[in-house]
Amino acid sequence: MGISLLLVPITINYVNPTQYGVWLTLTSMVAWVALFDVGLTQGLRNKFAEAKALKDSALARTYVSTTYYYVALIFMLIGIVAIAASYFVDWRALINAPLGSENELKYLVVIVISYFCLQFIFQIVKVVITSDQKPALASLIELSGQVLVLLIVWLLTHFTEGSLIYLGLAIGLTPVVVLILANLYFFSGKYQMYRPSLAFVKKEYASELMTMGGKFFVLQLAAMIQYSTTLFLIAHYFDPESVTAYNIAFKYFVSLQAIFMIFLTPLWSSTTDAYFLKDFDWILRVIGKYMLLLIPFAAAALLMLFFSDDVYRLWLGDAYIAIDSKISILCCIYIVVSMFSSVFVNVVNGMGTLKIQFVSSIVTSLFFLVLCYAFINYFGFGVWSIILASILSNVYGFAISPVQVYKVLIEKTSSKIWY
């Protein structure tokens, strides 16, 4: 989290606010390739935990091997097609980039597509480790990559002129190298019994993973619509510099959520284990503890809001740009609502009771786009209206998921919609 915050002023000073906005917009748009794993990695997270609970290491290895095989196959094909197609897109016009940046953008898109595809193949090792209820170990891999990114970007600021190509190579490919090394290290040591092997790839288990993962795929799609289109809409209807302003405020407040997620990360896999063993009381006690934990986090969010402009000036230094107070207020509300929602959504994901979340995600994604269109085109609202649309469209998280947890774990309803 600290590295992520440090990278913002360093990166803006290395390029400029407009170029940084271009970088953020492109990466958010290309992030759509993540959807083509069709929920395989999320399906693995639950299925691996179930196999571990049954102490069936051969089954766990089959799930790991099958996921690696199909994710690699999908993303290699998607990468080739996406890179070829990217040469026929006018990226400068699409994201309202400055004149003369056409060639740089084409090369940058190739870099971004390449690292997204490679990252999704090799990050499966982190899913395995997290499913084994060792999220700190999985986070250590990501931390190692980010430390190297920070070092390389810092070196770039001292020895090169501002370049989006160099920035893309540093931020994109460095973590991929770390993930490859992590795969070699863990699957030849602690997780050798689960090492992916072609001999353990089974087509029938792919369909099983995708049956569970297919629901996660739609949920990922819904989340991606909000994440990717938020930055695209800002760049398209306003300008890339507005993307930078929004991202600064969002990154500031989301740092609090990142701390909350440290506590929350084990909840999904441990819920899977407890739900599989019918230990519902344990799940309910844990939810109660998270609700108590949320109180000081909500207070901290209000404190961050009060001092936000002072922190922006201190944090960004010479790279400081003015940020509309409405953006900060709505980012604060968004993060508090998201932290509350994430507790119940992680429990639901861990239980695998995804039907109503599946349906809600489709409806709320469309609701988000309709709200954004109305706020911008009919009411003439500013950048802040997109954050407001995000808050209002998160109705499943803050309203429906708590009811679902109550229905399943306390009432033990027989109604199929909740399962």
C-alpha positions in Angstrom: 0.0 0.0 0.0 2.8 2.4 0.9 4.6 1.6 -2.3 1.5 2.2 -4.3 1.1 5.6 -2.7 4.8 6.5 -3.2 4.6 5.5 -6.9 1.9 8.2 -7.6 4.0 11.4 -7.2 7.1 9.7 -8.6 5.2 8.5 -11.7 3.5 11.9 -12.2 6.8 13.7 -12.0 8.4 11.2 -14.4 5.8 11.7 -17.0 3.0 14.3 -16.4 -0.6 14.3 -15.1 -2.0 13.9 -18.6 0.3 11.0 -19.6 -0.3 9.4 -16.2 -4.1 9.6 -16.8 -3.5 8.0 -20.2 -1.6 5.1 -18.5 -4.4 4.6 -15.9 -7.1 4.6 -18.6 -5.3 2.1 -20.9 -4.5 -0.3 -18.1 -8.1 -0.2 -16.9 -9.4 -0.9 -20.4 -7.0 -3.7 -21.1 -7.9 -5.2 -17.7 -10.9 -6.6 -19.5 -8.8 -9.5 -20.7 -8.9 -10.8 -17.1 -12.5 -11.8 -17.8 -11.4 -14.6 -20.2 -10.3 -16.9 -17.4 -14.1 -17.4 -17.2 -13.9 -17.7 -13.4 -11.4 -20.6 -13.4 -9.1 -19.1 -10.8 -12.0 -18.2 -8.5 -13.4 -21.7 -8.9 -10.0 -23.1 -8.0 -10.0 -21.1 -4.8 -13.1 -22.8 -3.5 -12.4 -26.3 -5.0 -8.8 -26.4 -3.8 -10.0 -25.5 -0.2 -12.6 -28.3 -0.4 -10.0 -30.8 -1.6 -7.7 -29.7 1.3 -10.5 -30.1 3.8 -11.0 -33.7 2.5 -7.2 -34.2 2.7 -7.2 -35.4 -1.0 -3.9 -34.0 -2.3 -4.3 -35.8 -5.7 -7.6 -34.1 -6.3 -6.1 -30.7 -5.2 -3.3 -31.2 -7.7 -5.8 -32.1 -10.4 -7.6 -28.8 -9.8 -4.3 -26.9 -9.9 -3.0 -28.6 -13.0 -6.3 -28.2 -14.9 -6.6 -24.5 -14.0 -3.0 -23.8 -15.1 -3.5 -25.6 -18.4 -6.8 -24.0 -19.5 -5.9 -20.5 -18.2 -2.5 -20.6 -20.1 -4.3 -21.8 -23.2 -7.0 -19.2 -23.0 -4.7 -16.2 -22.3 -2.1 -17.2 -24.9 -4.8 -17.2 -27.6 -6.4 -14.0 -26.2 -3.0 -12.2 -26.1 -2.2 -13.0 -29.7 -5.7 -11.9 -30.9 -5.8 -8.8 -28.8 -2.3 -7.6 -29.8 -3.2 -8.1 -33.5 -6.5 -6.3 -33.1 -5.0 -3.4 -31.2 -3.2 -2.1 -34.4 -6.6 -1.3 -35.9 -7.8 0.8 -33.0 -7.3 4.6 -32.9 -6.3 4.7 -29.3 -5.5 8.4 -29.2 -9.1 9.3 -30.3 -10.7 6.7 -28.1 -9.2 8.0 -24.8 -8.8 11.6 -25.8 -5.0 11.5 -25.6 -2.7 14.3 -26.8 -1.9 14.7 -30.5 1.3 13.0 -31.6 1.0 10.1 -29.2 -0.3 7.5 -31.7 2.8 5.4 -32.1 3.7 5.4 -28.4 0.2 4.3 -27.5 0.3 1.4 -29.9 3.5 0.0 -28.4 2.2 0.7 -24.9 -1.0 -1.3 -25.6 1.1 -4.3 -26.7 3.1 -4.1 -23.5 0.0 -3.8 -21.3 -1.8 -6.7 -23.0 1.3 -8.9 -22.7 1.8 -8.4 -19.0 -1.9 -8.8 -18.2 -2.0 -12.1 -20.0 1.2 -13.4 -18.5 0.3 -12.2 -15.0 -3.0 -14.1 -15.1 -1.3 -17.3 -16.0 1.5 -17.1 -13.3 -0.5 -15.6 -10.5 -2.4 -18.9 -10.0 0.3 -19.8 -7.4 -1.0 -17.0 -5.3 -4.6 -18.4 -5.5 -3.2 -21.8 -4.3 -1.4 -20.2 -1.4 -4.4 -18.1 -0.4 -6.7 -21.1 -0.6 -4.3 -22.8 1.8 -5.2 -20.0 4.3 -1.8 -18.4 4.0 -2.7 -15.0 2.5 0.3 -13.2 4.0 2.6 -15.5 2.0 0.7 -14.8 -1.2 0.9 -11.1 -0.4 4.7 -11.3 0.1 5.0 -12.3 -3.6 3.1 -9.2 -4.6 5.1 -7.0 -2.2 8.4 -8.3 -3.7 7.3 -7.3 -7.2 6.1 -3.9 -6.1 9.4 -3.2 -4.3 11.3 -3.9 -7.5 8.8 -1.7 -9.5 9.4 1.2 -7.1 13.2 0.8 -7.4 13.1 0.6 -11.2 10.7 3.6 -11.6 12.9 5.6 -9.2 15.9 4.8 -11.3 14.1 5.7 -14.5 13.4 9.2 -13.1 17.1 9.7 -12.6 18.5 8.2 -15.8 15.9 8.6 -18.5 13.5 11.2 -19.9 9.8 10.6 -19.2 8.5 7.7 -21.3 5.3 5.8 -21.2 7.0 2.8 -22.8 9.7 2.6 -20.1 7.0 3.1 -17.5 4.9 0.3 -18.9 7.8 -2.1 -19.0 8.8 -1.3 -15.4 5.3 -1.5 -13.9 4.0 -4.4 -16.0 6.8 -6.9 -16.7 8.7 -6.7 -13.4 5.9 -8.3 -11.3 5.6 -11.0 -14.0 9.2 -12.0 -13.5 8.7 -12.2 -9.8 5.6 -14.4 -10.3 7.5 -16.8 -12.5 10.3 -17.1 -9.9 7.6 -17.7 -7.2 6.1 -20.5 -9.2 9.5 -22.2 -9.5 10.2 -21.7 -5.8 6.9 -22.9 -4.3 6.1 -25.7 -6.6 9.5 -27.2 -6.1 9.3 -26.8 -2.3 6.4 -26.3 0.0 3.7 -27.0 -2.6 5.5 -29.7 -4.6 2.7 -32.2 -4.0 0.4 -29.7 -5.9 2.8 -28.9 -8.7 1.0 -28.5 -12.0 1.5 -31.4 -14.4 0.0 -32.3 -17.8 -0.6 -35.8 -16.4 -3.1 -34.3 -13.9 -5.0 -32.2 -16.4 -8.6 -33.5 -16.7 -11.2 -32.0 -19.0 -14.1 -33.0 -16.8 -12.6 -31.1 -13.9 -12.4 -28.0 -16.0 -16.1 -28.0 -16.5 -16.5 -28.5 -12.7 -14.3 -25.6 -12.0 -16.2 -23.5 -14.6 -19.5 -24.5 -13.2 -18.4 -22.8 -9.9 -16.2 -20.3 -11.7 -18.8 -19.4 -14.3 -20.8 -17.6 -11.6 -17.6 -15.8 -10.5 -17.0 -14.9 -14.1 -20.3 -12.9 -14.2 -19.4 -11.3 -10.9 -16.0 -10.4 -12.3 -17.6 -9.0 -15.3 -19.9 -6.8 -13.2 -16.9 -5.5 -11.1 -14.9 -4.9 -14.3 -17.7 -2.9 -15.9 -17.5 -0.5 -13.0 -13.7 -0.5 -12.6 -12.8 -0.1 -16.3 -15.6 2.1 -17.5 -15.1 4.5 -14.6 -11.7 5.6 -15.9 -12.8 5.4 -19.5 -15.9 7.5 -19.0 -13.8 10.2 -17.1 -11.2 10.2 -19.9 -13.9 10.2 -22.7 -16.3 12.8 -21.3 -13.8 15.0 -19.5 -10.0 14.5 -20.0 -7.1 12.3 -19.0 -6.0 14.8 -16.4 -9.3 14.3 -14.6 -8.5 10.6 -14.5 -5.4 11.4 -12.6 -7.3 13.7 -10.1 -9.9 11.0 -9.5 -7.3 8.3 -9.1 -5.3 10.3 -6.5 -8.4 10.7 -4.3 -9.5 7.1 -4.8 -6.0 5.7 -4.1 -5.8 7.9 -0.9 -9.1 6.5 0.5 -8.7 3.0 -0.8 -5.5 2.7 1.2 -7.7 2.5 4.2 -9.6 -0.4 2.6 -6.3 -2.1 1.8 -5.6 -2.2 5.5 -9.1 -3.6 6.2 -8.5 -6.2 3.5 -5.4 -7.4 5.4 -7.8 -8.6 8.2 -10.5 -9.7 5.7 -8.3 -11.8 3.3 -8.5 -15.1 5.2 -12.3 -14.9 5.5 -13.2 -16.3 2.1 -11.2 -19.6 2.3 -11.9 -20.1 6.1 -15.6 -19.6 5.4 -15.4 -22.3 2.7 -13.8 -24.7 5.3 -16.3 -23.8 8.0 -19.4 -24.0 5.7 -18.2 -27.3 4.3 -17.9 -28.6 7.9 -21.3 -27.1 8.9 -19.8 -24.8 11.5 -22.2 -22.0 11.0 -21.8 -20.5 14.5 -18.1 -19.9 13.8 -18.9 -17.9 10.6 -21.5 -15.8 12.5 -19.1 -15.0 15.3 -16.4 -13.9 12.8 -18.9 -11.6 11.1 -19.7 -10.0 14.4 -16.0 -9.3 15.0 -15.6 -7.8 11.6 -18.5 -5.4 12.2 -16.8 -4.2 15.4 -13.6 -3.8 13.5 -15.4 -1.7 11.0 -16.2 1.0 13.5 -12.7 2.4 14.0 -12.1 2.1 10.2 -15.2 4.3 9.5 -13.9 6.8 12.0 -10.5 6.8 10.3 -12.2 7.4 6.9 -13.9 10.6 8.3 -10.6 11.8 9.7 -8.9 11.2 6.4 -11.6 13.2 4.7 -11.2 16.1 7.1 -7.4 16.3 6.3 -7.6 15.2 2.7 -6.5 18.4 0.9 -3.5 18.8 3.3 -2.5 15.2 2.7 -2.8 15.6 -1.1 -0.4 18.6 -0.9 2.1 16.8 1.4 1.9 13.5 -0.6 2.2 14.9 -4.1 4.5 17.8 -3.5 5.4 19.4 -6.8 3.0 17.1 -8.6 0.0 18.4 -6.6 -3.2 19.1 -8.6 -6.4 20.5 -7.2 -9.1 17.9 -6.5 -12.8 18.7 -6.3 -14.0 18.2 -2.6 -17.0 16.4 -3.9 -14.7 13.7 -5.3 -13.1 13.2 -1.9 -16.4 13.1 0.0 -17.9 10.5 -2.3 -14.7 8.4 -2.4 -14.8 8.4 1.5 -18.5 7.2 1.4 -17.7 4.7 -1.3 -14.8 3.1 0.7 -16.9 2.8 4.0 -19.8 1.2 2.1 -17.3 -1.1 0.3 -15.7 -2.3 3.5 -19.1 -3.1 5.1 -20.2 -4.9 1.9 -17.0 -6.9 1.5 -17.5 -8.7 4.8 -20.8 -10.2 3.7 -19.8 -10.7 0.1 -16.6 -12.7 1.1 -18.8 -14.9 3.3 -21.2 -15.5 0.4 -18.3 -16.2 -1.9 -16.8 -18.6 0.6 -20.1 -20.5 0.9 -20.5 -20.6 -2.8 -24.1 -19.5 -2.6 -23.9 -17.2 -5.6 -27.3 -17.3 -7.3 -28.8 -14.1 -6.1 -25.4 -12.3 -6.3 -25.2 -13.6 -9.9 -28.6 -12.1 -10.8 -28.0 -8.8 -8.9 -24.6 -8.2 -10.5 -26.2 -8.1 -14.0 -28.9 -5.7 -12.9 -26.6 -3.4 -10.9 -24.0 -3.3 -13.7 -26.7 -2.0 -16.1 -28.0 0.4 -13.4 -24.4 1.8 -13.0 -24.1 2.6 -16.7 -27.6 4.1 -16.9 -26.9 6.3 -13.9 -23.5 7.5 -15.3 -25.1 8.3 -18.7 -28.0 10.2 -17.0 -25.7 12.1 -14.5 -23.3 13.2 -17.2 -25.5 13.8 -20.3 -28.8 14.9 -18.8 -27.8 16.6 -15.5 -24.4 17.9 -16.5 -22.8 16.6 -13.3 -19.0 16.4 -13.0 -16.5 13.6 -12.5 -17.9 13.0 -9.0 -21.2 11.8 -10.4 -19.5 8.5 -11.6 -18.5 7.7 -8.0 -22.0 8.5 -6.8 -23.3 6.0 -9.5 -20.8 3.4 -8.1 -22.2 3.8 -4.6 -25.9 3.7 -5.6 -25.4 0.6 -7.8 -23.7 -1.4 -5.0 -27.1 -2.4 -3.6 -26.2 -6.1 -3.5 -23.2 -5.5 -1.2 -24.7 -3.2 1.4 -28.4 -4.4 1.4 -28.9 -7.8 -0.1 -25.8 -9.8 1.0 -26.5 -9.2 4.7 -30.0 -10.5 4.3 -28.7 -13.5 2.4 -26.2 -14.4 5.1 -29.1 -14.2 7.7 -31.3 -16.4 5.5 -28.7 -19.1 4.9 -26.9 -19.2 8.3 -29.5 -18.2 10.8 -32.9 -18.8 9.3 -31.6 -21.8 7.2 -34.3 -21.1 4.6 -35.2 -23.7 2.1 -35.8 -21.1 -0.6 -33.5 -21.9 -3.5 -32.9 -18.2 -4.5 -30.6 -17.7 -1.5 -28.3 -20.7 -2.4 
